[in-house]
């Protein structure tokens, strides 16, 4: 398997790190924004003014190019069809908002006409919408309940002054509509059209489904003909439903029968419209037919007087002058207005993008926000309530041949004629008919319960968002429920970034492709290299989990190994301090003892000893020498993640593992530069454009290091001419046999080199040489480890380096099985003078010092 994993280093191109790539590709410095550049962009010119004009008034762009022959007939038919739908829905949704029916007609005229000038969708039918109407209705019920307008009749009975109540509610709703428009226009001008992205599709569908339940419950009182109190706040829907159930014995049978007949007729005809849509030139306007027939029957039979069926009442004819909204309401309705603005825009842009994708044109999300905002803002001055886009009307506008907002203008003209001449004829229209129209039109929203089955199979997190949104909206009402739903949706995103998929990648044989070894059978890890990947970006909420997962996936306890290393180093430091004290004591006595010299061993003149390794410390070593972090999924980093990344480099460096980063996007690289991530220890030479580049680089470096180590090892030939390593040996005073004095840690390897007799000699107590033997300066020195970082030498034939600790002046010390550090060599020798003279010791020290410079004695 290892043979299969062998990498071909004959790459088609040179392997480049990010530092090399920047030099070769000549990376441009990041452009810094300047005041002059901003002023240049905002400089006014004829072309700039023209583009801005076409952007804010899109009809100037498409209307001169309007294909009259191809589109006009379809737009006329579609406009009449949608206008016929506007009439009953406007009356019904005004009732849903708790307003006089005529305000529904106003809301079907002014905003629709204004959208023609500012909108970019060719098929959206804006106007009253059930969800927005019920949000407004809950607000009017809570701020201006009917109980505030009770007045006594004949001194004993009390009744609601409906005229005074309706006037106050119209003023309140107009203020809400103006404020909603202000929010939408401001967000559009600030290019905040993306705010709707925080409302995911499962969230919007769950919210509208729950809103449809609110609508259904609110219309039950009109279906059963009972009067109930007005509740607001959390659980208000359940309170309303409980009270309706309690008052079922008071049901008006005539109202219930009227509603049921209307619902059945409307439902059947709508199903026929859907089934024979391809054969019908336009849908049968069953809602308009129902309104006309029921109004005629109610007027002819006098349903209100005979059966007590509630009717719409007076509908004033003509248009009213604009009225300035009451700004004193702004503080009370600001939160609700923002929620209405966001929900209305989310529904409108969702439908607009569906039609744009189907018919091959583009919808500007920011301009749609401005168009909807201007329609609401200007409509609020004319007693309109907030509008959005209706799915049923939009589908009719598209299916009947509508190709542009000319259809919207025609539908608004139909409503204008109704307001001016026909509206007063519908004063005897039963409210039960309007309730039936509302309930039947909820069918499309109730179909969204099918999402539960689909989401269960496709995405459980989105299913949870749908359910939580639905339940929160039912329990907490429409405004608080929306906020809770958005918060939960964002939390799911945070949780998914905090708990991404971590994997160790392996190379698929004969390719440059790396995949998760747990998921791909042919993916095998590169020997000595761990490739780690996270499926998410790195930021403060998940970077610590990223570091923990990296250490866990590496297969070693990094923190514990670092602690063991620190303990071993601490122990060595104590032993070194002990030796320093003994050295200071000898210096204080004026000599180093008979024939003793302490010599500093270092890599160079004045250099520092090499650092201890896990091997020399007797600690376990990782089974790999490099880690590659795949940064291809990372889109940004913050200051916390930069700090943790530095810690990752530091920790793995402590256990002698190199860290490399591959596939880091240039924007992330720029963020690392600004965050002072790079230093002398971490450079861009650790970054590579791809994982394969990093693997090839690591493998090449490892191969070169192996070749270099073998080439540096000295050899000599025996009689047969075979080359074999020269054993490390020190000459008495002349210099090193070779510059690398290897560490010999085990007595077994020592015994194999010097033989049984030499090994027994080395194990004997090492006393200072006496007699003529001490004056023989041409005999080789035996070096022996003693204490931390000491190599003790004494004249002995054929002796090599030994590691069993021996005290040079006394009995054998306990064997030191721990680490041995480079540091000093205490060398036994003699000088020309007496052993206790300073001159003899000094000459010996200077001779051996010049001899041992550059050697590494352990």
N, C-alpha and C positions, 0 to 999 in steps of 0.2 A: 504494500500500500504506500509505503514511503517512496518507493521508486516511482509510483504513479504520480505522486505529489511533487516530484522534482520539477523545479521551475526552469524554464528556458530563459536564460539571461540575454540571449541574442534578440533583444526587443527591436521592433521596427523603428523605434525612435529612442533617443536618449531619455533616461529617466530624470525628470526635473522636479526639484522641490519648489515650493511656492516662491522662495527667494530667487532661485534660478529662473523660474518662469517670469517673475516680475522684471528681471533684467533682460531676458530674451524677448518677451512680448512687449516690453516697455509700457508697463501699466501706468495709466494716466493718474495724476493726483486727484483726489476728490475735489470737485468744484465747490467752493465755499460761496454761499449766497452773499451778495453785496447789495447795498442800497441802489447803486447805479443800475445793476441788472434788474432789480425789481421795478425801478422806475421805467426802464426801457420796455419791460413787458407790459406795463400799464399805460404806456404812452398812447395817447389817442390819435387815431388816424381814420381815414375814410373807410378803409377795409375793416378795421377793428370795429368801428361803429356799425357798419353794415352787418358783420357777423353777429354782433351782440343783438341787433334788432331782429335778425332772423332767428336767433336763438330764443329770445323771449316772446316773439310773436311768430310761431312756426307756420301759421296759416299763410304768411307772406311768401313762404318758400314753396308750398305745395299748391296753393290755390291758383296762381297763374298757370301752373302746369296741369290743372284739373282736366282729365279726359271726359268732356261732357257727354259724348256719344256712348262711351262705354260705361260710365258710372252713374250718370244722373238718374236714370230710370230706377236703378236698383236702390239708390239712396232715397228717392221719393217713397217707394213702396216700404222700405225699411223704416223711414221716419214716421210714416202714418201708423205702422204696426207698433212701433215702440211708443209713440204718443198715446195710442189707445191703451197700452199697458200702464203708462204713467198716470193716467187719470185715476183708476181704482187704487193703484198702489200708493199714490200720493195721499189720497184720502185715508187709506188704511194705516199707513205708517205715521201720519199725523196723529191719528187716534192712539197709536202705540207710544208715541212720545208724550202723550198727555196734553196735546195742543188742539186748537180748533182745526177742523178739516181743511180750511182754506190755506193754512200755512203749508200743508203738503203740496197744494197746487203751486204755491209760490216757489217752493223748493224744487219743483219739477220744471220750473221755467227759467228763473234767473241763472242758477248755477250751470244748467245745461247749455244755455246760450253763451255764457262766458267761457265755458270750456272749449268751445269752437275756436276761439282766438288763441288760447294758450296751451292746449293739450297737444300731445304728440301721438297718442294712440288713436287709430282710425276706427276701432270697433268698440271701445269702452262706452257704455251707456251710464253716465253719471246721473245722480239724483238720489232720492230717498232710499235708504237701505235698512233692512230690519234690525241688524245688529247695532248700527249707530243710533237708530230710533229708540231701541230699548235702553241703550246707555243714557241717552238724553232723558227718557222717561223716568228712569230710576233717580236721576238727579232732580228733576222737577218735583217728583213725589217726596223727596227728602227735604228739599229746601222750601218748597211751597206746597205743603199738603192741603187737601181740601178743608181740613179742620180749621185752618186759619181764616177761612172765608165764610164761616157759618153766620147766619143772620136769622133773627126770630121773625116768624110770620104769625100774625094775630096774637102776639104776646105769649104764645105757648109753644107752638111748633117752630122748629129750626130747619133751615134748608141752606144749601150751599149757593152762594152768589156766583154762578158760573161765569157770568160776564166779567166780573172783577177778577176772579181766579184766572181765567183765560188771558186777560190783558197782562196780569203780572207774570204769568208763565211765558208769554210771548216775549216780554221784555227780557226775562232771564235767559231764555234760549237764544235770543238774538245776540246777547252778550257772549254767551258760550261759543256761538258760531263765529263771531268776529275774533275772539281770542284763539280759537282753533285755527282760523285762517292765518293769523299772525304767526303762530308757531310753525305752520307748514311753510309759509313764505320764507321765514327766517332760516329754517333748516335747508330749504332749497337754495337760497342765496349763499349760504355757507358751505354748499356742496356736501351736505349731510344726508344725501339720499341713501347712503349705505346704512343708515340707522335701522332700516327695515330688515337688514340681514340678521339682526339680533332676534328677529321673530322668525324662527324656523318654520318650515311648512307644517310639521306635526303640531307645533305650538299654535299656529294660526287656525288649523283645522280643528284642533281640540277646543280652542277658544270659541270659534264660531258655532261649533256644535253645542257647547254649553250655553252660549247666548241664545241659540234657537230654543233650548228648553225654557230659558227665561221668557222668551217671547210667547211660547205656547202657554205657559202658566198665566202670564199676564192677560191673555185673551180668553181664558176660560170663563171669567166673569161675564164677558159679553156673549159667550155662547150659552151659558145657563141663565143669563138675565138676572144675576144677583149683584148686590152692591157689597163691596168688601173694603176694609181699611187699606190705607197706603203705607207700606212698610219700606224701610230703607236700611242699608248697612248689611253686615254679614247675616246669613240665614233668612234674609227677607223673603226670598222666593219660597222657602219652606213654610214660613208663617202665612204667606198669602195662600198657598195651596191648602194648608190645614183649615184656614177659615172658609175657603170655598167648599171644602168637603163638609164642614159643619153646616153650611147654609144650603146644601143640596135639596133639603125638603122645601126650600123657598123658591125652587127653580121655576122660571116662567116657561111654561110648556110651549107657548107660541114662539118665543125667541129660540128655544132649543130646536124645535122642528124646522124653523126657517134656516138656522145655521146648518143643520144636518143636510137638508135638501141642497143648499148652496154648495156645501163641501163635496157632496157626492157628484153633483153635476159638473163642477169645476174639475174635479179629479179625473172623471171619465173623459171629458173632452181634452184635457191636457195629455192624457195617455194616448188618445187618438192622434193628437197633433204630433206627438213624438213618434208614433208608429208609422204614420203616413207623411212624415216630414218631406220626403223626396217627391211626393206626388202633389202636395198642396202648394199653391203659389205663395201663400202666407198662412201662418197659424190662425186657427179660428179664435177670434177675440172673445173667449168665453167669459173672461172677467168683466169686460165692458157690457156684454150681453146680459150677464147676471145682474149687474148694477142697474141697467135700464129697465129690465123686466121687474126686478124687485121694487124699484122706486115706483114704477107704474102701479103695481099691485098694492103697495103700501099707501099710495095716494088714493087709489080707487076704493079700497076696502077700509081705509083709515085704521091701519093696524095699531097705531099708537093709542087711539082712544078705545078700541074694542078689546085688544089683547094686552095692552100695556107694553108693547114692544118699543124699546128705545130707538130713536132715530137720530140722524146727524144734526138736524136743526138748520138754522139759518146759515147760508153761505153767501157772504157779501160779494157783489159783483164789482169788477174794476180793480185797478192796481192802487196801492197805497204809496204815499210819498215816503222817502227814506227817513229813518229815525236813528238818531245817535244812540249807541248802546249805553247802558248804565255801567259806568266803570267801577262803581262801588261793589259790584259782584265779582270783580276780577280776583280778589284775594280768596274768595270762597270756592271758585270753580277752576282755578289755574291748573290743579292736578288733573281734574277730570277732562279739561280741554286738551291737555297734552296727550292723555290716553286716547281720546277720540281722534286727535290728529294722527297719531301713530297707527292706530287700528284702521282708520279709514284709508290712509295712504297704503298700508300693507295690502289690503284687499284690492285696491285699485291697481297698484303696480303689478301684483301677481297676475291678475286677469290680463292686464295690458301686455305683459311679457308672453303669456300663452298665445294670444292672438298674433303678436308680432312674430313669434317663432313660426307659427303656422303659415302666415302670409308673406314672410320674408321681408320685413322692415324692422327698423330699430326704434325702441322707445327710450327716451332720455329720462332716467330716473329722477334726476334733480329738477328737470323742467316739469315733469309730472307733479312733483311735490309743489312747485310754484303754481302750476295751473290749478291744482286742487285747492291750494291755499287762497289764491285770488278769488276763486269761485265761492269759497266759504266766507272770505272777508267781505267782499262786496255784497254777497247775498244776505249777510247778517244785517245790513242796513235796511233791507227790504223785508224783514220779518221771516226770513228763511231759517230752517234748522240745518245742522251740519249734514253734509251729503258724502256719499262715497260712490262706489260702482256696484251695480246689481248684476249678479251672474245671469239671472233669468232674462233680463232685458238685453244684456250684452249678447247672449246667445241668439236671441231673436233678431237683434240688429245685424249680426253676422250671417245668420242662416237665411234671412230674407233678401240678401243681396246688398247690404250696406257695405260701402267701400271707404267712406270718409266720414268726418264729422258734419258733413252737410245733412246727413240723416238726423243728427242730433239737433240741428237748427230747425228742421222740419217738425220734429217731435215737440220741440219747445213752442213752435207756432201753434200746434194743435192744442197744447195746454193753455196758451195765451187766449185763443178763441174761447176755450172752456171757461177761463176766469172772467172774461169780459161779458159773455152772453149766456153760457149754458150752466154755469156753476150753480146758480140759484135754483135750478130745477131739481137738484139732488137733495133738497132739504128734508124730504120724506124717506131718504135711503136708510134702511135699518142698519144699526151698528153691527148686528149679527152677521150681515153679509160681508162687511169689511173684515170682521174677525175670521170668517170662513176663508176669505181670500188670503189673509195673512197666514193662516194655519196650513193651507194647501201649498202655499209657496215655500213652506219650510221643508218640504219633502226632500229637496236637493241637499239641504244641510244634514238632515237626519240620515241620509245615505252615507255620510262620512263615518258612521259607526263601523262600516266595512273596513276602515283603516286598521282597526284592532287586529283583525285576522291577518292582514297583509304585513303589518309591522311586527307581529309575533314571529312571522317566518323570516323577515328580512333584517330587522334591527330592534333589539330589545330596549336599547337606550332611548331611541325615538318613541317606542311604545310607552315607556315610562313617562317621557315628556308629555305625550298626548294625554295619558290618564291623569297625571298630576295637574295639568292645565285644566282639563275638564272638571275634575273634582274641586279644585281651588276656585274656579269661576262659579260653580254652583254654590259653594259654601260661603265664599267671601264677597260675593257680588261681582259685577263686571269690572269695576275700577281696581279694587284691591286684588282681585283674582288675576288681572292682567299683570300687575307688578310682581306678584308672587310667581306667576308662570315664567316671566322673563328671568327672574332671579334663579329659578330652578334650572331653566335651560342653560344659563351661563355656568351654573355650578357643574352641570354634566360635562361641559367643555373642559372646565378646570380639572375635574376628576379624571377625564380621559387623558389629559396631558400629564397629570400626575402619575397615572398608572399606564404607561405605554407598554408596548411589547419590546422586551429586551432580548437580544439574540447574539449568539456567537456565530460568526460567519466562517464558512469554509469555501475552498476553491473547487469548482466543478472541473473535473479532469479535462485537460486539453482545451481549456477556455480561459478567458480573463474575467469570468463571471463568478461572483461570490454570493452565496446564499446561506440561509440559516441551516446549520447542520442538523437541527432537530426536525426540520421539515423536508429537507432534501437528502435522499439517501446517497446520492453521488457526490455531495458536498463534503469534503474532507478538510480538516484543519491543517493549516500550514505548520510544519514542525517548528517548534520554538517560537511561534507567533500566535497571539490571540487577537482576533478582529472582533470588536464589540460595536454593536449598533443599537440605537434606540429609535423607535418609530415617531418620536415627538421632538419638538424643539426644546431648548434648555432655557429656563428662567427660574426666578427665585422659588417658585412653588414646587419644582420637581428636580432641581439640580442635585440636591442632597440624596434624593432617592436614586438618581442616576449614578452617583458615586458609589452608593451602597450596592446597587445591582452590578456595577462593574467589578467591584471587589469580590462579590459572591460568584459571579460568572467566571472569574479568573481561576477559581478552584483552590485558592490559598487564603489563609486568614492574614491579610496584609497588616492590619493593626496589631495583631498579636506578635507577628514576626518583628515588626518595628520595635515593640516593647521589649522583646527578648534581646534585640540588638542593643538597645539603650542600656539594659541591665548589664550585658557583657562589657560594653564600653565603660560603664561606670566602675565595674570591678577592675578592669585593666588600669583605669586612671588611678584608682587607689593603690594598686601595686606599683605603678610608676612613681607615685609620690613617695612610697616607701624606699624605692631605690634612690630617688633624689636625696632623701634624707641621709642615707648611708654614704652617698657620694660626698655630700656636704660635710659629713662627719670626718671622712678621710682627709678631705682638704683642710679641715680645721686642725687635724693632727699634724699637718705639714708634709705628709707623704701618702701615697696610695697603698702602702704595704710593700712587702718585699717583691719587687719585680712586677708590680701591677700597674697597668695603664688603662684608663677608661677613654674610649675613643668614640666620638659621635659618628654614626653612620647615616648618610643621607644620599639622596639621588644626585645632588649637585652641591657645589660650594654654597653654603648658606641656605640650602633648600630645606624643605619640610619633608618629613617621612611620609611615605605613601599611606593612604587610609586603609584601615583594616577592612576585610571583606567578610561576607557571610561564611565563606569557606574557611578562612583563617580563624574566624570566631567560633567555628564548630557548630554553626546553625544550619538548618535545612535551607536549600536553595530552591527557588521556583523552577518548575519544569519548562519555563519559557523565558526568553530574554527580551521580548519586545511585545508591546500592545499597540494596536492600531485602533483609533477611535473614528468610526465612520460618521462624519458630520454632514452627509448629504441631506438628511431630513431637517437639519437645524436651520431655521429661518432668521433667528435673532438671538442675541445673548444680552444679559444685563450685568450689572456690577456684581451681583451675588454669584451668578454662574461663572463669571471670570475668576472670582476669588476661589471658588471650589475647583475649577479647572487647574489653577495653579497648585492647589493642594494635591490634586491627583498626580500631577507631574512630580511633585516633591515626594509623595509617599512611595510611588513606584521606583523613583530613583534611589530611595533609601534601601530598597530590597534588590537593587541592581537590575531593574527592568526599565528599558527605554520606552518612552511613550511617543507615538506619532499620531498625527491627525490627518485624515484623508477626506477629500471631497468637500472641503469647507467653502461655502459660497463666498464670493468677493465681498458682499455687504457685511457678512459676519466677520470676515477678516478685517474689514475696516473698523468694525465695532471693537474687536480685540485690540487693534492698534490704539484707538482712542482710550480704551480702558487700561492702558499700560500693562498689557498682558505679556509682551515680549521683553526679554532681558538677555543677559549673557548666558543664562542657563537654558532659557527657552527661546529659540530663534525660529525664523521661518523655514529653516532647513529641516525642521520637524514636521512641516506641513507638505502634503503632496496632493496633486489634483485628483487622484483616484486611489482606490484601495490597492489596485494592482501595482501602481507605481510605487506605493509604499512597501508592498511585499517584495518587489524586485530589488528595491534599494536595500532593505534589511538583509535579504538573502545575499546580495552582492557584498555588503559590508562584512557579514559573517564569514563568507568565503575568503575575502581578502585578509581578514584578521587571522583565520586559520593558517593560510599560506604564509603570512608574515611571521607568525609564531614559530612555525616549522623552519623557516629560513634563518631566523635569528638564533636557533639552537646550535651551539658549537659541536663539532664532531671531530674524532680522530680515527685513524685507521689502525687496526691491529695487524698482525702478521699476515692474515689472509686478505688484507685489503678491504675488509668490510668496514663500513663507517658505523661508528657507535658514539653516543654522547660522551663527552668528556666529563668525568665526575667533578663537581665543584670542589675546588681546592685553593687554599690560600698559601702563597709562599711566605717565608718567614718575614722578610722586610721589603722584598723587591716589588710586590704588587700582586694584583689579582690574576689568577690563571684565566678567568673570564669574568665578565662584569655581572653576570646573574648568578647569585648564590641562592639556589632553590631552597624552599622551605621543605624540610623533611619532618613530617608530623607523626609518623608511625614507626615504632621500633621494628616492625616486621620488614618494612622496606629498607631500613637502615641495616638490619642483619643481612639482608640479601646482598648488599653492596660491599660491606667490609668483612664479612665472614664471621664465624663464631668467635675466633680468637680476638679479632679487632673489636667485635661488639662487646666481648667481656672486658677488654681493656677500657673501652669508652664508658662502660657502666661502673668502673672502679671509681673510688673517691678521687676527685681531681684536686690534689694538693699542689702547692707551688713546687716547681722542679728544684732539686737540690744537687749539690756537687758539680762535677764536670759536665753532667748532662744539661745543667742549666745554662752553661756557657756555649753550648752547641747551637749557634744561630742559624745553621743551615738545615736544621731538621724542620719538617712541616709542622704547622700549627694545627692542633685539634680545636675545633670550635664547638661550643656546647651552650645550649640555651639555659639561661638561669634567670628566673624571675621574668618579669614583663619586659620584653624587648631587649634582652641581653643575650649575647653570644660569647661564651667563655672559651678561650683558646689556651692550650698548653702543648708543649712539644710532645708529639707522639707519632711514631712511624705509621704511615698509611692510614691515618685516621681521617674520616670524613666528618661532615656536620652531623652532630647528634642533637636530639631534642630532649632527652631526659634531663631534668633540671638537676644540677649539682652545685652545691655551694663551693666556691673556690678555696675557702679557707677552713672549712670544717667538714662535718659529716654530710653524707648525701641528703639532699633535701627531698621533700615529697615530690613525686612525679607531677609535673604540670600538664594535665591533659587538655587544658584550655587553650586559648589563642596565644599566639606569639606575635608580637609586633616588631616592626623595624624600629630601631632607636639607637642603642649604644652597643658597643662590643667591649667587654672587659677581657683583655688579652693578657695571657701569661707570657712573660718573656723576661729577659735580663738585660742589663746595660753593661757598659764596660766598667763602670765603677761599682762600688758596693750597692747592694740592693736597696739600702735605705737612703741613698743619696738622692737629692732632688735632680741632679744632673743626669743620672742614669735613667730615672723614670721619665724625665722630659725627653731625652733622646729616643727612648723606646716609643713614647707616645707620638712624637713627631714623625718617626719612621713609619709606624703603622697607620698613622692618619693619612699620610700621603699614599700609602699602599691601599687603604680601604675606601678612599673617596669614590663615590659612584656605585659602590657595592650595596647590595640589599641583603643584609644578614638578618635572619629571623631566629 
